[in-house]
């Protein structure tokens, strides 16, 4: 049960943290064609951690929170709109 608790706390905290950062810090990884949003960076990190067999619930909660915060936005596509 405690694992689910750490997962949940990390997810809520990282969701709120990602929201604050995206609203207050203007840092972007993009070029003329692609825009690497924070949800995609979290997804890539998750993919690597699956391959590494990482099983820390707080890490998974944090990455899930970051990814979900990004996916709820209107503009979340990896391809830039011209």
Secondary structure as UniProt FT lines:
FT   HELIX           2..24
FT   STRAND          29..30
FT   STRAND          34..36
FT   HELIX           38..51
FT   TURN            52..53
FT   HELIX           57..71
//
